[in-house]
Amino acid sequence: MITVIGTGTGTPLSGDSLRAVAEATLVVGGRRHLKEAAAVAGLPGGIPRVELGPLAPALDVIARHHAREDAGRAVVLASGDPGLFGIVRALAGRFGAGALDVRPAAPSVAVAFARIGLPWDDAVVVSAHGRDLRTAVNVCRAHPKAAVLTGPGAGPAELGAALAGTGLPRTLVVASALGDPDGERVERLSPAEAASRDWPEPLTVVLCLDEARAHAPVPRTLAGRTPGPARWALAEEEFAYRDSMITKFEVRALALARLGPRTGDLVWDVGAGSGSVAVECARFGAAAIAVEKSPDGIERVRANALAHGVDVQTVHGSAPAALSRLPDPDGVFVGGGGRDLSAVVTECARRARRTVVVSVAALDRVPAVREALADAGFATGGVLLHSSRLAPLPGDVTRLAGTNPVFLLWGDRPAAPDPDPPRGATQ
């Protein structure tokens, strides 16, 4: 067996875990974990110890040890619960779950929330350790309660810098050295304050909270983020809008299908009007930015986001100039027309990581939009949507009421080729 022991969040090692460390014939762990184990359990002097850095070499050492007939016990020391974004996944993938004896300590996320007296069954937990920070940033933009497991170059300063200019109400709770009676610190800061500080390693977890919504009193059935919306492509009457300046629900349904908004994504709604597309993307768990040139439109977007219980960052300005200061999106929805439409689509296509969807009413604008998407290397498509809704007539009868036809055009960025295709795949 390979014994995996969680340490370092204030949970004392059990007698069985102490004996496992003392009897080990190989011990693997971070520098801090090895030092603590030597002090607490008294590691035998001649026992091989492997300090974790890159994971692959450590797994190779464990594999060679595991293959010996006289292998004895290998012990892997990890922080908190090693099954939560931890080494258990790699070990089980390499050696099989049946080879592991996992003994978790309290997860750092649970300890951090306990320190501030909040439940965490409704928190979204995201790891930025060895991963792209943008996913964690987008989760923090979109959700009122998130926990970010930190890593080098992805700590409170970087997270705070990304959130400071959004205008979204967020507080960062920085928890470091959890469980250390001498070094533990739990601090509440604004994103700007966190961005201005130098943070020593090791950091454990950063909680990102909308303080007004961080304590939801309703009991939960499912842990994590709220499940996706029960309804989508909401009726126009469920939004505040001016005149007919709103994307009709039939068009919005297909636009959402093409955008595919999900937790960890960032979506721009350019020429947002009422912000109906941004609000619906946020209801799916994506971070959303609504760009709108009219001040009263900005206020409507904010009111609609509040009415539907989601966060949408608003940017007052005209595209494409207003897009220059925004982080790169995964998907973009462009509504409306205007003389600058081709330039707007070109800029959106240059920045979008996955998809651009454009709604236009004028036939004359279709070729320019398609050309802008194709020139960016996108695979293009589109439809003309013309729906007829059931409408009542006197005498308890029904007629068909036609809506204005709308072109919905889209471009999808081709997927990058797999640099390491599986064996047998076509090169």
CORSUL-V609407 format. One record per run of one state. SS is the DSSP state (H for helix, E for strand, C for the rest). FROM is the first residue (numbers start at 0). TO is the last residue. If there is no record, write none. Layout:
BEGIN
ss:SS from:FROM to:TO
ss:SS from:FROM to:TO
END
This chain:
BEGIN
ss:C from:0 to:0
ss:E from:1 to:6
ss:C from:7 to:13
ss:H from:14 to:21
ss:C from:22 to:24
ss:E from:25 to:28
ss:C from:29 to:29
ss:H from:30 to:40
ss:C from:41 to:46
ss:E from:47 to:50
ss:C from:51 to:53
ss:H from:54 to:66
ss:C from:67 to:72
ss:E from:73 to:78
ss:C from:79 to:86
ss:H from:87 to:94
ss:C from:95 to:95
ss:H from:96 to:98
ss:E from:99 to:102
ss:C from:103 to:106
ss:H from:107 to:114
ss:C from:115 to:122
ss:E from:123 to:126
ss:C from:127 to:131
ss:H from:132 to:141
ss:C from:142 to:143
ss:E from:144 to:148
ss:C from:149 to:149
ss:E from:150 to:150
ss:C from:151 to:152
ss:E from:153 to:153
ss:C from:154 to:154
ss:H from:155 to:162
ss:C from:163 to:169
ss:E from:170 to:175
ss:C from:176 to:183
ss:E from:184 to:189
ss:H from:190 to:194
ss:C from:195 to:201
ss:E from:202 to:208
ss:C from:209 to:234
ss:H from:235 to:237
ss:C from:238 to:247
ss:H from:248 to:258
ss:C from:259 to:264
ss:E from:265 to:269
ss:C from:270 to:274
ss:H from:275 to:282
ss:C from:283 to:285
ss:E from:286 to:291
ss:C from:292 to:293
ss:H from:294 to:306
ss:C from:307 to:311
ss:E from:312 to:315
ss:C from:316 to:319
ss:H from:320 to:322
ss:C from:323 to:329
ss:E from:330 to:333
ss:C from:334 to:339
ss:H from:340 to:350
ss:C from:351 to:353
ss:E from:354 to:359
ss:C from:360 to:361
ss:H from:362 to:374
ss:C from:375 to:376
ss:E from:377 to:384
ss:C from:385 to:386
ss:E from:387 to:392
ss:C from:393 to:395
ss:E from:396 to:401
ss:C from:402 to:404
ss:E from:405 to:412
ss:C from:413 to:426
END
